[in-house]
Amino acid sequence: MVVPLAMSLLALLPVAEAAAAPGGGDGRSTGGIPAATWTVMRRQEALQPVVDRLYREIDGAPGGFVSLAFEGDGVSVYWKGELTPGMARAVAEARSLGRVRVRPAPYSKRELEAAAAEIEAAATAAGADLQEISVRYDGTGLDVVRMDGVTAARVRARSASPAPARTSIDGLISELGLSVPVRVTAGRGPLRLASCDVVCSRLDDTAPWNGGTRIRIPGTAKGTLGCTSGFGVLKGGQSYLLTASHCMNPTNVAYDYANERIGGVYADNWDHDITMINARGSAMIFDGPAATSNTKVVRSSGGVVVNELLCQSGSTSGVLCGLKTQAGSYTAYGCDSDDDCFSMHDLSRAAQVDGLQSCREGDSGGPVYSLDGSGVRVKGTVTAYSVTDSSLLYYQDWTTIASDFGVTAKTN
């Protein structure tokens, strides 16, 4: 999905462990999740073995795959055409672990993403007012968002070769003659990257560094930026620490809030908004408000499941849960407050179910996760929120991170 964003860069089986809703606790920790949300998250957690078995097949041979979704008391597989023999075996094995439904889709994810790429290429060449493209999770087509006029003008002004006049995305799509259905709606505003260019306030950590730590990056084009560490990851026996790529470039060094050196950039993918810091990452994340010392252990990692409820643990917001995963792979276009324009690909999106702000400046790079027993399951890292609907969180998903860098989550 392509999103010219006014972005701020910044489910039913019993479980044996911690199945009951918490009886109180800090509202900015997973111990303070509302009872109804907690119940759904635990039910979805019990279905993770189903999800894991299905993704093992999908990752190697996607075929007609569109998406997985938590629906009713089980997992739905949206798939075009007949299942491949391998996928049929995976579904049969997954059904021994929980309820699985196979739902027909008119188009596969690969077909829809190819059409989305065609729209994006044409829109870029023509200077069209494209803000967002998303793949519908049921495989019925694409949804396109038209950029608002103010954001479109800023993007054109910052373009290396701006088009002489804005081209309507509606007309451009009609001219392309695509074979898949496309629905176009008007955008309500941009995205904001969730980094912080003023003093924000998990304050004083030490190596190995936890996810959710407040990090400072001096010497950027905007001065000192505030962001959040993501998860510890492993590559070749060495541990590293994740954060968002828009927080630091290869010449920068990250420090914690007490001015202890964390490390510089080891690897970077700006297009996917992910950076690996050359520092020892731990198998823990902070769990609580901005000044907390409480932690949770990282137990596992997992891919995107539509309707899954997630939490994020940014160092400004503290823990916020009830983030319901939406469909689609998003490409975002926009400009920040200093007119530095960006485009990012393959982002995922979630909406806070109670309409609360999904993240804040300084949360960028922070951990996005679901529950796994007494610990957490890695799902991604924070990128941005929508300015006009701050309940919408844009994040980079774990599958993309692992594929980009060849890493595994550091677990315990």
C-alpha positions as CSV (number, residue, x, y, z in Angstrom):
1,M,0.0,0.0,0.0
2,V,1.4,3.4,-0.9
3,V,0.7,6.1,1.7
4,P,1.6,9.8,1.1
5,L,1.2,10.4,4.8
6,A,0.6,13.2,7.0
7,M,2.6,10.9,9.2
8,S,4.2,11.6,12.4
9,L,7.6,9.8,12.1
10,L,7.9,9.0,15.2
11,A,-9.4,-14.0,18.8
12,L,-10.6,-18.8,21.3
13,L,-8.8,-21.4,23.3
14,P,-7.9,-21.7,27.0
15,V,-4.3,-20.9,28.0
16,A,-2.4,-22.3,30.9
17,E,-0.3,-19.3,31.9
18,A,-1.7,-15.9,33.0
19,A,-5.0,-16.5,31.3
20,A,-7.0,-14.3,33.7
21,A,-7.3,-10.6,33.3
22,P,-5.0,-8.7,35.6
23,G,-6.5,-7.3,38.7
24,G,-5.2,-3.8,38.5
25,G,-1.7,-2.5,38.0
26,D,0.0,0.2,36.1
27,G,-2.1,1.5,33.2
28,R,1.0,2.0,31.1
29,S,2.2,-1.6,31.3
30,T,0.9,-4.9,30.0
31,G,-0.3,-5.5,33.6
32,G,-2.7,-2.7,33.1
33,I,-4.4,-3.9,29.9
34,P,-8.2,-3.6,30.1
35,A,-9.8,-6.9,30.9
36,A,-11.6,-7.2,27.6
37,T,-8.5,-6.5,25.6
38,W,-6.5,-8.9,27.7
39,T,-9.0,-11.7,27.1
40,V,-8.8,-11.3,23.3
41,M,-5.0,-11.1,23.3
42,R,-4.7,-14.3,25.3
43,R,-7.1,-16.1,22.9
44,Q,-5.1,-14.9,20.0
45,E,-1.9,-16.0,21.8
46,A,-3.3,-19.6,22.1
47,L,-3.7,-19.6,18.3
48,Q,-0.1,-18.7,17.6
49,P,1.0,-22.3,16.9
50,V,-1.5,-22.3,14.1
51,V,-0.1,-19.1,12.7
52,D,3.5,-20.3,13.0
53,R,2.7,-23.6,11.1
54,L,1.0,-21.8,8.3
55,Y,3.7,-19.1,7.9
56,R,6.4,-21.8,7.7
57,E,4.8,-22.9,4.4
58,I,3.8,-19.5,3.2
59,D,7.2,-18.0,3.6
60,G,8.7,-20.6,1.4
61,A,6.0,-20.9,-1.2
62,P,3.5,-18.1,-1.1
63,G,1.5,-19.3,-4.2
64,G,-2.1,-17.8,-4.0
65,F,-1.6,-16.4,-0.5
66,V,-3.2,-13.1,0.5
67,S,-3.3,-12.9,4.3
68,L,-4.0,-14.6,7.6
69,A,-6.6,-13.2,9.9
70,F,-8.0,-13.9,13.3
71,E,-11.7,-14.3,12.7
72,G,-14.3,-15.8,15.0
73,D,-12.7,-18.6,17.1
74,G,-9.8,-19.4,14.7
75,V,-7.5,-18.4,11.9
76,S,-8.7,-17.6,8.3
77,V,-6.4,-18.2,5.3
78,Y,-7.3,-16.0,2.4
79,W,-6.0,-17.8,-0.7
80,K,-6.6,-17.6,-4.5
81,G,-7.3,-20.9,-6.3
82,E,-6.5,-24.4,-5.1
83,L,-4.1,-24.8,-2.2
84,T,-0.7,-26.1,-3.2
85,P,0.1,-29.6,-1.9
86,G,2.5,-28.1,0.6
87,M,-0.1,-25.5,1.8
88,A,-2.8,-28.2,2.0
89,R,-0.5,-30.2,4.3
90,A,0.2,-27.1,6.4
91,V,-3.5,-26.4,6.8
92,A,-4.2,-30.1,7.8
93,E,-1.4,-30.0,10.4
94,A,-2.5,-26.5,11.7
95,R,-6.1,-27.9,12.2
96,S,-4.7,-30.2,14.8
97,L,-3.7,-27.1,16.7
98,G,-6.8,-24.9,16.3
99,R,-9.6,-24.0,14.0
100,V,-8.5,-23.0,10.4
101,R,-10.8,-21.8,7.6
102,V,-9.6,-21.4,4.0
103,R,-11.5,-18.5,2.3
104,P,-11.4,-17.9,-1.4
105,A,-9.8,-14.7,-2.8
106,P,-10.2,-13.4,-6.4
107,Y,-6.5,-12.1,-6.5
108,S,-3.3,-13.2,-4.7
109,K,-1.2,-10.9,-2.7
110,R,1.6,-11.1,-5.4
111,E,-0.9,-10.0,-8.1
112,L,-2.2,-7.1,-6.0
113,E,1.3,-5.9,-5.0
114,A,2.3,-6.0,-8.7
115,A,-0.6,-3.8,-9.6
116,A,0.2,-1.5,-6.6
117,A,3.8,-1.2,-7.9
118,E,2.5,-0.2,-11.3
119,I,0.4,2.5,-9.8
120,E,3.3,3.8,-7.7
121,A,5.7,3.9,-10.6
122,A,3.2,5.8,-12.8
123,A,2.3,8.2,-10.0
124,T,6.0,8.9,-9.3
125,A,6.7,9.6,-12.9
126,A,3.6,11.8,-13.4
127,G,3.8,13.7,-10.1
128,A,0.4,12.3,-9.1
129,D,-1.2,13.1,-5.8
130,L,-0.8,9.6,-4.4
131,Q,-0.7,9.2,-0.6
132,E,-1.4,5.5,0.1
133,I,-2.0,2.2,-1.6
134,S,-3.1,-0.9,0.4
135,V,-3.9,-4.5,-0.5
136,R,-7.3,-5.6,0.8
137,Y,-6.7,-8.5,3.1
138,D,-9.5,-10.6,1.5
139,G,-7.9,-10.2,-2.0
140,T,-10.7,-8.3,-3.6
141,G,-8.6,-5.4,-4.8
142,L,-6.6,-2.3,-3.9
143,D,-7.4,0.8,-1.9
144,V,-5.8,4.1,-2.9
145,V,-5.8,7.3,-0.9
146,R,-5.5,10.6,-2.7
147,M,-3.0,13.1,-1.0
148,D,-4.5,16.3,0.4
149,G,-3.5,19.4,-1.5
150,V,-1.2,20.9,1.1
151,T,0.9,17.8,1.5
152,A,1.0,17.2,-2.3
153,A,2.3,20.7,-2.8
154,R,5.1,20.2,-0.2
155,V,6.1,16.9,-1.8
156,R,6.2,18.5,-5.3
157,A,8.2,21.4,-4.0
158,R,10.8,19.1,-2.5
159,S,11.0,16.8,-5.5
160,A,14.3,16.6,-7.4
161,S,12.4,17.0,-10.6
162,P,8.9,18.3,-9.7
163,A,6.1,17.8,-12.2
164,P,4.9,21.1,-13.7
165,A,1.4,20.3,-12.5
166,R,-0.2,17.8,-10.2
167,T,-1.8,14.8,-12.0
168,S,-4.9,13.3,-10.6
169,I,-4.4,9.8,-9.2
170,D,-8.0,9.0,-10.2
171,G,-7.3,9.8,-13.9
172,L,-3.9,8.1,-13.9
173,I,-5.4,4.8,-12.6
174,S,-8.1,4.9,-15.2
175,E,-5.4,5.3,-17.9
176,L,-3.4,2.3,-16.6
177,G,-6.3,-0.1,-17.4
178,L,-5.4,-2.4,-14.5
179,S,-7.0,-5.9,-14.2
180,V,-7.7,-5.6,-10.5
181,P,-10.4,-3.4,-8.8
182,V,-9.1,-0.1,-7.3
183,R,-11.0,2.1,-4.9
184,V,-9.8,5.7,-4.5
185,T,-10.7,7.9,-1.5
186,A,-9.6,11.3,-0.4
187,G,-6.9,11.6,2.3
188,R,-7.6,13.4,5.5
189,G,-4.0,14.4,6.2
190,P,-0.4,13.4,6.5
191,L,1.7,11.1,8.7
192,R,4.1,12.3,11.3
193,L,7.4,10.4,12.0
194,A,7.5,9.6,15.7
195,S,11.1,10.9,16.4
196,C,11.4,13.8,18.8
197,D,13.5,16.9,18.1
198,V,13.0,18.4,21.5
199,V,13.8,17.0,25.0
200,C,11.5,14.1,25.6
201,S,11.6,12.0,28.7
202,R,13.3,4.6,30.1
203,L,15.9,6.7,31.0
204,D,19.1,5.1,32.2
205,D,19.8,1.6,30.8
206,T,23.1,-0.2,30.3
207,A,24.5,-2.9,28.0
208,P,23.1,-5.3,27.0
209,W,20.5,-2.7,26.0
210,N,16.7,-3.4,26.5
211,G,14.0,-2.6,24.0
212,G,12.0,0.5,24.9
213,T,15.1,2.5,26.1
214,R,15.1,6.2,25.5
215,I,17.9,6.9,23.0
216,R,19.5,10.3,22.0
217,I,21.1,10.9,18.7
218,P,23.1,14.1,18.6
219,G,24.5,15.6,15.4
220,T,21.6,15.1,13.1
221,A,20.4,17.7,10.6
222,K,17.8,18.7,13.2
223,G,20.2,18.7,16.2
224,T,19.6,16.0,18.8
225,L,16.8,13.6,18.1
226,G,15.0,11.4,20.7
227,C,13.9,7.9,19.7
228,T,13.4,4.5,21.3
229,S,15.3,1.2,21.0
230,G,13.4,-1.7,19.5
231,F,14.5,-5.3,20.2
232,G,17.7,-7.2,20.6
233,V,18.5,-9.3,17.5
234,L,21.1,-12.0,16.6
235,K,23.2,-12.3,13.5
236,G,26.2,-14.6,13.2
237,G,26.3,-15.1,17.0
238,Q,26.6,-11.4,17.7
239,S,23.7,-9.3,19.2
240,Y,22.6,-5.9,17.9
241,L,19.9,-3.4,18.8
242,L,17.1,-2.2,16.5
243,T,15.7,1.3,16.0
244,A,14.0,3.3,13.2
245,S,16.2,4.4,10.3
246,H,14.7,8.0,10.3
247,C,16.2,8.5,13.7
248,M,19.9,8.2,12.7
249,N,22.2,8.0,9.7
250,P,25.5,6.0,9.3
251,T,27.5,8.9,10.7
252,N,25.5,9.2,13.9
253,V,26.0,7.6,17.3
254,A,23.2,6.7,19.8
255,Y,23.4,7.4,23.5
256,D,21.0,6.7,26.4
257,Y,19.3,9.4,28.4
258,A,22.1,9.4,30.9
259,N,24.6,10.1,28.0
260,E,26.1,6.6,28.0
261,R,27.3,5.6,24.5
262,I,25.2,2.9,22.9
263,G,26.7,2.6,19.5
264,G,26.7,3.6,15.8
265,V,24.9,2.2,12.8
266,Y,25.8,-1.4,11.8
267,A,23.2,-1.8,9.0
268,D,20.5,0.3,7.7
269,N,17.4,0.1,5.4
270,W,15.9,3.6,5.0
271,D,13.3,2.3,2.6
272,H,11.9,0.1,5.3
273,D,12.7,2.4,8.2
274,I,15.0,0.0,10.1
275,T,18.5,0.4,11.6
276,M,20.7,-2.1,13.4
277,I,22.8,-0.3,16.1
278,N,26.2,-1.9,16.7
279,A,25.5,-2.5,20.3
280,R,24.7,-5.6,22.4
281,G,20.9,-6.0,22.6
282,S,19.1,-7.9,25.3
283,A,16.2,-10.3,25.4
284,M,14.1,-7.8,27.4
285,I,11.9,-4.8,26.8
286,F,10.8,-2.1,29.2
287,D,7.2,-2.6,30.4
288,G,5.6,0.5,31.9
289,P,5.5,4.3,31.7
290,A,8.3,6.6,30.5
291,A,10.4,6.3,33.6
292,T,9.8,2.6,34.4
293,S,12.4,0.1,35.3
294,N,10.0,-2.9,34.9
295,T,10.8,-5.3,32.1
296,K,9.3,-8.3,30.2
297,V,11.3,-11.0,28.5
298,V,11.1,-11.6,24.8
299,R,10.0,-15.2,24.1
300,S,9.4,-15.4,20.4
301,S,8.7,-13.5,17.1
302,G,5.9,-13.7,14.5
303,G,4.4,-12.4,11.3
304,V,1.4,-10.1,10.5
305,V,-2.1,-11.5,11.3
306,V,-5.1,-9.2,10.5
307,N,-7.2,-8.4,13.6
308,E,-4.4,-9.3,16.0
309,L,-4.2,-7.0,19.1
310,L,-0.8,-5.6,19.7
311,C,1.1,-3.3,22.2
312,Q,3.8,-0.8,21.6
313,S,6.3,0.3,24.3
314,G,7.7,3.7,23.2
315,S,9.8,5.7,25.6
316,T,7.5,8.7,25.5
317,S,4.1,6.9,25.5
318,G,5.0,4.0,27.7
319,V,3.1,0.8,27.0
320,L,-0.1,1.2,24.9
321,C,-2.1,-1.8,24.0
322,G,-5.3,-2.5,22.0
323,L,-3.6,-1.8,18.6
324,K,-5.7,-3.9,16.2
325,T,-3.7,-5.0,13.1
326,Q,-5.2,-3.8,9.8
327,A,-4.7,-5.3,6.4
328,G,-2.2,-4.2,3.9
329,S,1.4,-3.4,3.1
330,Y,1.8,0.3,3.0
331,T,4.0,2.6,1.1
332,A,4.1,6.1,2.6
333,Y,5.0,9.4,1.0
334,G,5.1,12.7,3.0
335,C,7.2,15.5,4.5
336,D,8.1,16.2,8.1
337,S,7.8,19.6,9.9
338,D,11.1,20.7,8.4
339,D,10.0,19.8,4.8
340,D,12.3,16.8,4.7
341,C,10.4,14.5,2.5
342,F,10.4,10.7,2.7
343,S,9.0,7.6,1.1
344,M,8.9,4.2,2.9
345,H,7.7,0.8,1.8
346,D,6.2,-2.4,3.2
347,L,5.0,-0.8,6.4
348,S,2.1,-2.4,8.4
349,R,-0.7,-0.5,10.2
350,A,-2.8,-0.9,13.4
351,A,-5.6,1.1,14.9
352,Q,-6.0,1.7,18.6
353,V,-9.4,0.2,19.4
354,D,-10.5,3.0,21.9
355,G,-9.4,5.8,19.7
356,L,-6.4,6.7,21.8
357,Q,-3.2,8.2,20.2
358,S,-1.2,5.2,19.0
359,C,2.2,6.7,19.6
360,R,4.0,10.0,20.2
361,E,7.1,11.8,19.2
362,G,10.1,9.9,20.7
363,D,8.5,6.5,20.3
364,S,10.1,5.9,16.9
365,G,12.0,2.6,16.7
366,G,10.2,1.2,19.8
367,P,9.0,-2.4,20.2
368,V,5.6,-3.5,18.8
369,Y,4.6,-6.9,20.2
370,S,1.9,-9.4,21.3
371,L,1.8,-11.6,24.4
372,D,3.6,-14.8,24.8
373,G,3.0,-16.4,28.2
374,S,4.6,-14.1,30.8
375,G,6.7,-12.5,28.1
376,V,6.2,-11.0,24.6
377,R,6.3,-11.9,21.0
378,V,8.2,-9.6,18.6
379,K,6.0,-8.1,15.9
380,G,7.9,-5.0,14.7
381,T,9.1,-1.4,15.5
382,V,7.3,2.0,15.5
383,T,7.6,4.3,12.6
384,A,4.8,6.9,12.5
385,Y,1.2,7.9,13.3
386,S,-1.5,9.7,11.2
387,V,-1.8,13.4,12.0
388,T,-5.5,13.5,11.3
389,D,-6.3,10.1,13.0
390,S,-3.6,9.6,15.7
391,S,-5.1,6.2,16.6
392,L,-3.4,4.8,13.4
393,L,0.0,3.4,14.0
394,Y,2.4,2.6,11.2
395,Y,5.2,0.1,12.0
396,Q,7.7,-2.1,10.3
397,D,6.8,-5.8,10.7
398,W,9.1,-8.5,12.0
399,T,9.0,-10.6,8.8
400,T,10.4,-7.7,6.8
401,I,13.1,-6.9,9.4
402,A,14.3,-10.5,9.6
403,S,14.4,-10.8,5.8
404,D,16.3,-7.5,5.3
405,F,19.0,-8.2,7.8
406,G,19.1,-12.0,8.1
407,V,18.5,-11.8,11.9
408,T,16.6,-13.6,14.5
409,A,15.0,-12.1,17.6
410,K,17.1,-12.5,20.8
411,T,14.9,-14.5,23.1
412,N,15.0,-16.1,26.5
